[in-house]
Amino acid sequence: ATMLNQLDGSSPICEDIGRQLLTYGRRMTPAEVFARIDAVDAATVRETASKYISDQDLLNAIKQNSYLYIHGHSAGGTNPSLVEAMFLGLPIIAYDVPYNRETTENRALYFSSDTELQKLLAHLNRDSIQIISDAMKGIAEKRYRWEIIVSKYEALY
């Protein structure tokens, strides 16, 4: 409905027709546009992002300007993308597995299902986001800087 309301007037309609002609070679019906939008899933976004966003500076800018980081990995170990998000001071919502809790020192938010994730997202507020952001940045600085990691390895050997 919002999309159709934005097409109320001749200028937006002309822009929309022009955009569709350039992109698809024809004008699509609203039903076709909605069907294409509905067909977009996580795999489509991932494929498109990896195909068109290969510039590391652009990727860094996107990450640094993110509102939060949702970490869905359930595999073991300290995940580099999680640590990177922590260094950026992003609030973290992580899949609830021991590795993610250990990495974030139990100070992020955690979910085990899509319903839990939706509830967490619905109840976020500025104060909790700031608290989590500050905690993640502090943990990253305290535990995951190269000097610290190297010294721990040297102590082992």
C-alpha positions as CSV (number, residue, x, y, z in Angstrom):
1,A,0.0,0.0,0.0
2,T,2.8,2.4,0.9
3,M,4.5,1.7,-2.5
4,L,1.3,2.4,-4.3
5,N,0.6,5.6,-2.4
6,Q,4.1,6.9,-3.4
7,L,3.0,6.5,-7.0
8,D,0.2,9.0,-6.5
9,G,1.1,11.8,-9.0
10,S,2.5,12.0,-12.5
11,S,6.2,12.6,-11.6
12,P,6.6,9.5,-9.4
13,I,4.7,7.4,-12.0
14,C,7.0,8.7,-14.8
15,E,10.1,8.0,-12.7
16,D,8.8,4.5,-11.9
17,I,8.0,3.7,-15.5
18,G,11.5,5.0,-16.6
19,R,13.2,2.9,-13.9
20,Q,11.3,-0.2,-14.9
21,L,12.0,0.3,-18.6
22,L,15.7,0.7,-18.0
23,T,15.9,-2.2,-15.6
24,Y,13.5,-4.7,-17.1
25,G,12.8,-3.4,-20.6
26,R,9.1,-3.1,-19.9
27,R,6.7,-1.8,-17.3
28,M,5.7,-4.3,-14.7
29,T,2.3,-4.5,-13.0
30,P,2.2,-3.9,-9.2
31,A,1.5,-7.6,-8.7
32,E,4.8,-8.5,-10.6
33,V,6.7,-6.0,-8.4
34,F,5.2,-7.4,-5.2
35,A,6.0,-11.0,-6.4
36,R,9.6,-10.0,-7.1
37,I,9.9,-8.4,-3.6
38,D,8.3,-11.4,-1.9
39,A,10.8,-13.7,-3.7
40,V,13.8,-12.0,-2.0
41,D,15.2,-14.2,0.8
42,A,18.4,-14.2,2.8
43,A,20.2,-16.3,0.1
44,T,19.3,-13.7,-2.5
45,V,20.6,-10.8,-0.4
46,R,23.8,-12.7,0.4
47,E,24.4,-13.6,-3.2
48,T,23.8,-10.0,-4.4
49,A,25.9,-8.5,-1.7
50,S,28.8,-10.8,-2.4
51,K,28.5,-10.2,-6.2
52,Y,28.3,-6.4,-6.1
53,I,29.9,-5.4,-2.8
54,S,33.5,-6.5,-3.1
55,D,35.1,-3.2,-2.2
56,Q,36.6,-3.6,1.3
57,D,36.3,0.1,2.1
58,L,32.7,0.1,1.2
59,L,32.1,-3.1,3.3
60,N,33.8,-1.4,6.2
61,A,31.6,1.7,5.8
62,I,28.5,-0.4,5.7
63,K,29.5,-2.3,8.8
64,Q,30.6,0.8,10.7
65,N,27.2,2.5,10.0
66,S,25.1,-0.5,11.0
67,Y,22.6,-0.1,13.7
68,L,23.4,-3.5,15.2
69,Y,25.0,-6.9,14.4
70,I,23.0,-10.1,14.3
71,H,25.4,-13.0,14.6
72,G,23.7,-16.2,13.5
73,H,26.7,-18.5,13.5
74,S,26.4,-21.7,15.6
75,A,29.8,-23.2,14.7
76,G,32.4,-23.4,17.4
77,G,35.3,-21.0,18.2
78,T,35.8,-17.3,18.3
79,N,34.2,-16.1,15.1
80,P,36.2,-13.3,13.3
81,S,33.0,-11.5,12.1
82,L,31.7,-11.4,15.7
83,V,34.9,-10.0,17.0
84,E,35.0,-7.4,14.2
85,A,31.5,-6.2,15.1
86,M,32.6,-6.0,18.7
87,F,35.6,-3.8,17.8
88,L,33.2,-1.6,15.8
89,G,31.2,-1.1,19.0
90,L,28.0,-2.5,17.5
91,P,25.4,-3.9,19.8
92,I,25.4,-7.7,19.3
93,I,22.4,-10.1,19.1
94,A,23.9,-13.5,18.8
95,Y,22.7,-17.0,18.3
96,D,22.6,-18.6,21.8
97,V,25.5,-21.1,21.8
98,P,28.4,-21.3,24.4
99,Y,31.0,-20.0,21.9
100,N,29.1,-16.8,21.3
101,R,28.4,-16.3,25.0
102,E,32.0,-16.8,25.8
103,T,33.2,-14.4,23.1
104,T,30.8,-11.7,24.3
105,E,31.2,-12.5,28.0
106,N,27.4,-13.0,28.3
107,R,26.9,-9.3,27.8
108,A,25.2,-9.4,24.4
109,L,21.6,-10.4,23.7
110,Y,20.9,-14.0,22.6
111,F,18.3,-15.9,20.6
112,S,17.6,-19.5,19.9
113,S,14.7,-19.1,17.4
114,D,13.3,-16.7,15.0
115,T,10.5,-15.9,17.4
116,E,13.0,-15.0,20.1
117,L,15.0,-12.8,17.7
118,Q,11.8,-11.0,16.7
119,K,11.0,-10.3,20.4
120,L,14.5,-9.0,21.1
121,L,14.3,-6.7,18.1
122,A,10.8,-5.4,19.1
123,H,12.0,-4.5,22.6
124,L,15.3,-2.8,21.9
125,N,15.7,0.7,23.2
126,R,18.5,3.3,23.0
127,D,19.7,2.7,26.5
128,S,20.1,-1.1,26.1
129,I,21.7,-0.6,22.7
130,Q,24.3,1.8,24.1
131,I,25.1,-0.4,27.1
132,I,25.6,-3.4,24.8
133,S,27.7,-1.4,22.3
134,D,30.0,-0.1,25.1
135,A,30.3,-3.6,26.6
136,M,31.2,-5.2,23.2
137,K,33.8,-2.5,22.4
138,G,35.4,-2.9,25.9
139,I,35.5,-6.7,25.6
140,A,37.1,-6.5,22.2
141,E,39.7,-4.1,23.4
142,K,40.4,-6.1,26.5
143,R,40.6,-9.6,24.9
144,Y,41.0,-9.5,21.2
145,R,43.8,-7.1,20.3
146,W,46.8,-8.7,18.5
147,E,49.3,-7.8,21.2
148,I,47.1,-9.7,23.8
149,I,46.6,-12.7,21.6
150,V,50.3,-12.9,20.7
151,S,51.4,-12.7,24.3
152,K,49.0,-15.5,25.2
153,Y,50.4,-17.7,22.5
154,E,53.9,-16.9,23.6
155,A,53.0,-17.8,27.2
156,L,51.9,-21.3,26.0
157,Y,55.1,-22.0,24.1
